[in-house]
Amino acid sequence: LHLLANTGNKSKKLRTREEFLPIPDVKVRLRLPAGRRARSVTLLRSRRRPAWHERAGWVELTVPQVLIHEAVHLELA
């Protein structure tokens, strides 16, 4: 899953410093394929392993921050 935070300066003028605002605590809920379980969850850009739990065929987690882009890798068992 790819998360994008499109919060930067929209001006396309040259010599404009572009700044991005971090988006905190992004809640993610991923549906598991029927009969499958989750083995692990990794945030690829920040190289973190967030806390997650599996409930009724869904994996739920909170991404601590998305600055520009974050990718959630869900490994199935």
C-alpha positions as CSV (number, residue, x, y, z in Angstrom):
1,L,0.0,0.0,0.0
2,H,1.4,3.4,-1.0
3,L,0.5,6.5,1.1
4,L,1.0,9.9,-0.4
5,A,0.9,13.2,1.5
6,N,0.2,15.8,-1.2
7,T,0.7,18.8,1.1
8,G,3.6,20.7,-0.5
9,N,3.7,24.1,-2.0
10,K,1.8,24.1,-5.2
11,S,3.7,27.0,-6.8
12,K,5.7,26.1,-9.8
13,K,7.8,29.2,-9.9
14,L,11.6,28.8,-10.1
15,R,13.5,29.5,-6.9
16,T,10.6,28.7,-4.7
17,R,11.4,26.5,-1.7
18,E,9.0,23.7,-1.5
19,E,8.1,22.5,2.0
20,F,6.0,19.5,3.0
21,L,3.8,19.2,6.1
22,P,4.0,15.8,7.8
23,I,0.7,13.9,8.3
24,P,0.7,12.3,11.7
25,D,-1.0,9.1,12.9
26,V,-2.5,7.7,9.6
27,K,-4.8,4.9,10.4
28,V,-4.6,2.0,7.9
29,R,-7.0,-1.0,7.6
30,L,-6.1,-3.7,5.1
31,R,-8.5,-6.6,4.1
32,L,-6.8,-10.0,4.1
33,P,-7.5,-12.6,1.4
34,A,-9.9,-15.3,2.5
35,G,-8.2,-18.0,4.5
36,R,-4.9,-16.0,4.9
37,R,-3.2,-14.5,8.0
38,A,-0.7,-11.7,8.3
39,R,2.9,-12.6,9.3
40,S,4.4,-9.1,9.5
41,V,4.0,-5.4,8.6
42,T,6.9,-3.2,7.6
43,L,7.0,0.5,6.7
44,L,9.4,0.6,3.8
45,R,10.4,4.3,3.6
46,S,11.0,4.8,7.3
47,R,12.2,1.2,7.9
48,R,10.0,0.7,10.9
49,R,7.9,-2.1,12.1
50,P,4.7,-0.6,13.5
51,A,2.4,-2.2,16.0
52,W,-0.5,-4.0,14.3
53,H,-3.2,-6.4,15.0
54,E,-5.4,-8.7,13.1
55,R,-9.2,-8.8,13.7
56,A,-11.9,-10.5,11.7
57,G,-10.0,-10.7,8.5
58,W,-8.5,-7.2,8.7
59,V,-5.0,-5.9,9.6
60,E,-5.1,-2.6,11.4
61,L,-2.2,-0.3,12.2
62,T,-1.2,3.3,12.6
63,V,1.5,4.8,10.5
64,P,3.2,7.3,12.8
65,Q,4.0,9.9,10.1
66,V,3.8,10.4,6.3
67,L,6.0,13.2,5.1
68,I,5.8,12.7,1.3
69,H,5.5,9.0,0.7
70,E,5.3,5.8,2.8
71,A,4.8,2.2,1.7
72,V,3.2,-0.4,3.9
73,H,4.4,-4.0,3.2
74,L,2.1,-6.7,4.5
75,E,3.7,-10.2,4.5
76,L,1.1,-13.0,4.5
77,A,1.6,-16.3,6.3
